[in-house]
Amino acid sequence: MRNAILRVWNGEARRLRQILYVPLGLLSCLYRMGLSLRELTYRTGVMRTEKAPIPVLSIGNITLGGTGKTPVAERLSLRLKEQGFHPGIITRGYGRTKKGVFSVDIKKETAESAGDEAFMLARKTRIPVIVGKNRVRAIEQGIRSFHIDVAILDDGFQVRNLRKDFDLLLLAGKDAPGMSALFPLGPMREPANRMAAAHAILINKGEPDQETLAQVNNKPLFRVTYRAAHLYKMKKNLITRHDFLKGKRVTAFSGLGDNRSFFDLLRQIGAKVAHEISFPDHHRYGPADIKKCASFDDVHCIVTTEKDAVKIAPMEIPENLFYLSIDAAIEDEDRLIELMLKKIGGQPDGFFKTGIRGPDIIQ
């Protein structure tokens, strides 16, 4: 069913779209009613928005599927650390098995217990990553345990019960037909007019259309691309340049919100992708999956993403399996950092440092 809906969203199955249009449209109307009801509860004060003890920066999107939020969260957290801040990354930890609010200890947690993206961020950045459905409680734990002075919400655009000092919205410049339709008829998590709530827009995958530009009128626009960093041989724990893949036939597999972008990146750096194997986002791998990916004997090596690598690391790994590390490159990044600093107060020394006070409530 999931693959069928994706094909409808991507405009690949017109006949199927005609068949599913009415039931998906009804469900979409119910979803819209739920969103409207939630908005009403905040406007009338039934639900309240809390203010965290420290500034909050949110990185999110308005569509389902991958828009590259996690590499951006990684990049901006490292930039803030360079500026003298003590950032903490706050995430829900999608797909995790461990309950409650906790910080990710890479020596004790696994990608399964903490969530793949949370574990990867903790391992790669060495910046505190705190997991919890309740973002305010997660921020408070970050202050207690690590003295963080700025919180970065990974996938925070839909969070309404926490005040955000800066909302950065990621948008794909080239979206599929049906982009404007709400879930499940389309991939929109919220109506398009919610884009106006963002403080800045980060565009990837091409140029935005006129409809999108109208919704984000007068918002600062930035662009991000994703580039290959290094290549890691998992079995031997060795690192090499991604140029190693140039001219080589490879089997590529991934479980991302947008697997196509990974396969395209491999081709951009010169790999000859002979076989593409796509898994759903946050896929939990088993031995049969690895066996399938290693079943082709007409390739030099197998390549996956770092997000997938943290999940398969405990398994029996083929000798020729590599993962590619990917970095986000933000155009005019210094100007974006400057905008963020203006919103959160400028310098780290001016922030709340001495314990936790009770959260403010915004009426």
matplotlib code that plots the C-alpha trace (Angstrom):
import matplotlib.pyplot as plt

x = [0.0, 2.9, 4.5, 1.1, 0.6, 4.2, 3.5, 0.3, 2.2, 5.0, 2.5, 3.7, 0.3, -2.6, -5.0, -4.2, -4.7, -8.1, -9.1, -7.7, -8.6, -11.9, -10.9, -7.6, -9.4, -11.8, -9.0, -7.2, -10.3, -10.4, -6.7, -7.3, -10.1, -7.7, -5.1, -7.7, -8.9, -5.4, -4.9, -8.1, -7.0, -3.9, -5.7, -8.3, -5.8, -7.0, -3.4, -0.5, 2.9, 5.8, 9.0, 12.2, 14.9, 17.3, 16.9, 15.4, 16.3, 14.0, 14.9, 12.0, 9.9, 6.3, 6.2, 6.6, 9.8, 13.4, 14.4, 17.8, 17.0, 19.5, 22.7, 21.5, 21.0, 24.5, 26.1, 24.4, 25.1, 28.8, 28.8, 27.2, 29.8, 32.5, 30.8, 31.3, 27.9, 27.2, 24.4, 22.3, 20.3, 16.8, 15.0, 12.1, 14.2, 11.9, 11.7, 13.5, 12.8, 13.9, 11.3, 11.3, 13.7, 17.4, 20.7, 22.4, 25.5, 27.0, 28.9, 25.6, 22.9, 22.4, 20.7, 17.7, 17.4, 18.0, 16.7, 19.0, 19.2, 19.7, 22.5, 24.2, 24.1, 25.6, 28.4, 29.3, 29.1, 30.1, 27.5, 24.8, 21.8, 18.8, 15.9, 12.3, 8.7, 8.4, 10.8, 10.7, 11.7, 14.4, 15.9, 15.8, 17.8, 20.3, 20.8, 21.1, 23.5, 25.5, 24.9, 23.6, 22.8, 20.9, 18.6, 18.4, 15.2, 15.6, 12.2, 10.6, 8.4, 5.2, 6.0, 3.4, 3.7, 7.2, 8.1, 10.8, 13.1, 14.0, 12.2, 14.2, 12.0, 13.5, 11.7, 12.4, 12.5, 11.2, 8.3, 6.1, 2.5, 0.2, 2.6, -0.1, -2.4, -2.6, -1.7, -2.6, -3.8, -0.5, 2.7, 1.9, 2.0, 0.3, -1.4, 0.9, 0.0, 1.9, 5.1, 4.7, 5.4, 9.1, 11.8, 13.9, 13.6, 16.3, 15.8, 17.2, 16.7, 16.2, 14.3, 11.0, 7.9, 5.9, 3.2, 5.8, 7.5, 4.1, 3.6, 7.1, 7.0, 9.7, 11.2, 15.1, 15.9, 18.9, 20.0, 21.6, 23.4, 24.6, 28.2, 30.1, 32.6, 34.5, 34.1, 34.3, 35.0, 32.9, 34.5, 38.0, 36.9, 39.0, 38.5, 39.4, 38.5, 35.2, 37.2, 37.8, 34.4, 35.1, 34.6, 33.6, 30.5, 28.5, 25.4, 23.8, 21.2, 19.5, 16.5, 15.9, 12.9, 14.5, 16.6, 16.9, 19.0, 21.6, 21.8, 22.2, 25.0, 26.9, 26.7, 27.8, 31.0, 31.7, 30.4, 28.7, 25.5, 24.7, 22.0, 19.7, 17.9, 15.5, 14.2, 11.6, 12.7, 14.0, 14.0, 15.0, 17.5, 17.8, 20.3, 18.2, 18.4, 22.2, 22.3, 20.1, 22.4, 25.5, 24.0, 25.3, 28.7, 29.1, 30.1, 33.3, 31.6, 28.4, 27.7, 25.1, 24.5, 25.9, 22.3, 21.9, 25.4, 24.7, 21.8, 23.7, 27.0, 26.1, 25.5, 27.8, 29.2, 30.5, 34.1, 33.3, 30.6, 31.2, 29.2, 29.4, 29.5, 27.5, 27.8, 25.4, 26.8, 24.7, 25.0, 25.6, 25.9, 27.4, 24.4, 22.1, 24.1, 23.9, 20.1, 19.9, 22.2, 20.0, 16.9, 18.5, 20.3, 23.7, 26.4, 26.6, 27.7, 24.4, 22.4, 20.8, 23.6, 22.7, 20.2, 16.6, 13.8, 10.2, 9.0, 7.2, 3.8, 2.8, -0.9]
y = [0.0, 2.4, 1.9, 2.4, 5.7, 6.8, 6.1, 8.2, 11.1, 10.8, 10.9, 7.5, 5.7, 7.8, 4.9, 4.0, 7.7, 7.7, 4.6, 5.9, 9.5, 9.4, 7.3, 9.1, 12.5, 11.6, 10.7, 13.9, 15.9, 14.2, 14.9, 18.6, 18.7, 17.3, 19.9, 22.7, 21.3, 21.3, 24.9, 25.9, 24.4, 26.6, 29.7, 29.3, 28.4, 24.8, 23.8, 26.0, 26.7, 26.5, 28.5, 26.6, 28.1, 28.5, 29.5, 27.0, 26.6, 24.3, 22.5, 20.9, 20.4, 20.5, 17.3, 13.6, 12.0, 13.0, 16.7, 16.3, 17.7, 15.6, 16.7, 20.3, 19.8, 18.3, 21.2, 24.0, 22.4, 22.3, 25.9, 27.0, 25.1, 26.9, 30.2, 29.3, 27.8, 24.5, 23.2, 20.1, 18.3, 17.5, 14.7, 12.4, 9.4, 8.0, 4.2, 3.8, 1.0, 2.8, 4.8, 8.1, 11.0, 10.2, 11.3, 9.1, 7.4, 5.7, 3.2, 2.0, 2.7, 1.2, 2.6, 0.4, 1.6, 5.3, 5.6, 5.6, 9.3, 10.1, 7.5, 8.7, 12.4, 11.5, 9.4, 11.8, 15.2, 14.3, 16.9, 16.0, 14.4, 14.1, 12.0, 12.5, 12.9, 15.8, 18.3, 20.7, 17.8, 16.8, 20.3, 20.4, 17.2, 18.6, 21.6, 19.4, 16.8, 18.9, 22.6, 23.2, 26.8, 26.4, 23.6, 22.5, 20.7, 18.1, 17.8, 20.5, 22.5, 20.7, 21.0, 23.5, 23.1, 24.7, 28.2, 28.3, 31.3, 30.4, 28.1, 27.0, 25.2, 22.9, 22.7, 20.5, 22.8, 20.2, 18.4, 15.8, 16.3, 16.4, 18.4, 20.7, 17.9, 17.0, 13.5, 10.9, 12.2, 14.0, 14.3, 17.6, 17.3, 20.7, 23.2, 25.2, 28.5, 27.2, 28.0, 31.6, 30.7, 30.0, 32.6, 31.4, 28.9, 26.4, 25.1, 21.8, 19.8, 22.6, 25.8, 26.5, 27.0, 30.2, 28.8, 28.0, 31.4, 33.1, 31.2, 32.2, 35.8, 38.0, 35.2, 34.9, 32.1, 29.9, 26.8, 23.6, 20.8, 17.5, 16.4, 13.3, 13.5, 10.2, 6.5, 4.0, 0.3, -1.2, -4.6, -3.1, 0.2, 2.0, 5.5, 6.5, 9.2, 8.9, 9.0, 5.3, 4.7, 6.5, 4.1, 1.1, -0.9, -0.9, -2.1, 0.8, 0.4, 2.7, 3.2, 7.0, 9.2, 9.9, 7.0, 8.5, 11.4, 8.9, 6.9, 10.1, 11.4, 8.1, 8.7, 12.3, 11.2, 8.7, 5.4, 3.1, 2.1, -1.3, -2.2, 0.0, -1.4, 0.8, 0.2, 2.3, 5.1, 4.0, 0.3, -2.3, -4.5, -8.2, -10.8, -11.5, -7.8, -7.9, -11.2, -9.7, -6.6, -8.9, -11.3, -9.6, -10.9, -8.3, -5.4, -4.2, -3.2, -2.4, 1.1, 2.4, 5.6, 6.4, 6.3, 2.8, 1.7, 2.4, -0.1, -2.9, -2.6, -5.4, -7.8, -10.0, -7.4, -8.4, -7.5, -5.2, -3.1, 0.6, 3.6, 7.1, 10.0, 13.0, 16.7, 19.6, 22.6, 25.7, 28.6, 31.9, 30.0, 32.9, 35.0, 32.3, 31.9, 35.7, 35.6, 32.8, 34.6, 37.8, 35.8, 33.9, 36.8, 37.0, 35.6, 32.5, 34.4, 36.1, 32.9, 31.1, 29.1, 28.3, 25.5, 25.1, 27.5, 26.6, 26.9, 30.1, 29.7, 31.7, 32.5]
z = [0.0, 0.8, -2.6, -4.3, -2.5, -3.4, -7.0, -6.8, -5.3, -7.9, -10.8, -11.9, -11.8, -13.2, -13.3, -9.7, -8.8, -10.3, -8.3, -5.0, -5.4, -3.6, -0.5, -0.2, -0.6, 2.2, 4.5, 3.5, 4.5, 7.9, 8.3, 7.5, 10.1, 12.7, 11.9, 12.1, 15.5, 16.8, 15.6, 17.4, 20.7, 20.7, 19.6, 22.4, 25.1, 25.6, 24.6, 25.5, 24.0, 26.4, 26.3, 26.9, 29.3, 26.3, 22.7, 20.3, 16.6, 14.5, 11.3, 9.6, 6.5, 5.4, 3.3, 4.1, 2.8, 2.8, 2.4, 4.0, 7.4, 9.3, 7.5, 7.9, 11.6, 11.8, 9.9, 11.8, 15.2, 14.3, 13.1, 16.4, 18.3, 16.3, 17.4, 21.1, 21.9, 23.6, 21.3, 21.9, 19.2, 20.2, 18.3, 18.7, 17.7, 15.1, 15.2, 18.6, 21.0, 24.1, 25.9, 27.7, 27.5, 27.3, 25.9, 23.3, 24.6, 21.6, 23.8, 25.3, 22.8, 19.3, 16.2, 17.1, 20.7, 20.0, 16.5, 13.4, 12.8, 16.5, 16.9, 13.7, 14.8, 18.2, 16.6, 13.9, 15.7, 19.3, 20.2, 22.8, 21.2, 23.5, 22.4, 23.6, 22.5, 24.9, 23.5, 26.5, 28.9, 26.5, 26.4, 30.2, 30.4, 27.9, 30.2, 33.3, 31.8, 29.3, 30.1, 26.5, 25.8, 22.5, 21.4, 17.7, 17.0, 14.2, 12.4, 14.5, 12.1, 13.2, 16.9, 18.3, 22.1, 22.2, 21.2, 18.6, 18.2, 14.7, 12.3, 9.3, 6.7, 4.1, 0.8, -2.3, -5.3, -7.7, -6.1, -7.7, -9.0, -6.0, -3.9, -2.7, -1.5, 2.1, 3.4, 2.3, -1.0, -1.3, 0.8, 2.6, 6.3, 6.7, 4.3, 2.1, 3.9, 7.0, 5.1, 6.1, 9.7, 8.8, 9.5, 6.6, 3.7, 2.7, -0.9, -2.3, -5.4, -7.9, -8.0, -6.3, -8.5, -8.5, -6.2, -3.5, -3.9, -3.4, -0.1, 1.2, 0.0, 1.6, 3.5, 3.3, 0.8, 0.9, -1.0, 0.1, -1.8, -0.5, -1.3, -0.8, 2.0, 2.6, 1.9, 4.8, 4.4, 7.2, 7.6, 8.2, 9.6, 7.0, 5.5, 1.9, -0.6, -2.4, -5.7, -5.0, -6.6, -9.8, -12.7, -10.5, -10.9, -7.6, -6.0, -4.1, -1.4, 1.0, 3.2, 3.0, 2.5, -1.0, -2.1, -5.6, -4.4, -3.0, -6.2, -8.2, -5.9, -6.5, -10.2, -9.8, -8.2, -11.0, -9.7, -12.2, -10.4, -11.8, -9.2, -7.1, -4.1, -2.3, 1.2, 3.0, 5.2, 8.7, 7.4, 10.0, 8.2, 8.6, 7.4, 4.3, 3.2, 3.4, 1.5, -1.2, -1.5, -1.7, -4.3, -7.4, -8.7, -11.5, -9.2, -7.5, -4.3, -2.4, -1.2, 1.3, 3.4, 6.8, 8.2, 6.9, 8.0, 11.7, 11.6, 9.8, 11.7, 14.3, 11.4, 9.3, 6.8, 3.3, 2.7, -0.1, 1.7, 2.0, 3.3, 1.9, 4.4, 3.1, 4.2, 3.6, 1.8, 2.4, 0.0, 1.8, 5.1, 7.0, 6.3, 7.6, 10.8, 11.2, 10.9, 13.4, 15.9, 15.7, 16.5, 19.5, 21.1, 19.5, 21.8, 24.0, 27.1, 27.3, 27.5, 30.5, 32.2, 35.7, 36.1, 35.0, 35.8, 35.2, 31.6, 30.6, 29.1, 26.1, 26.1]

ax = plt.figure().add_subplot(projection="3d")
ax.plot(x, y, z, "-o")
ax.set_aspect("equal")
plt.show()
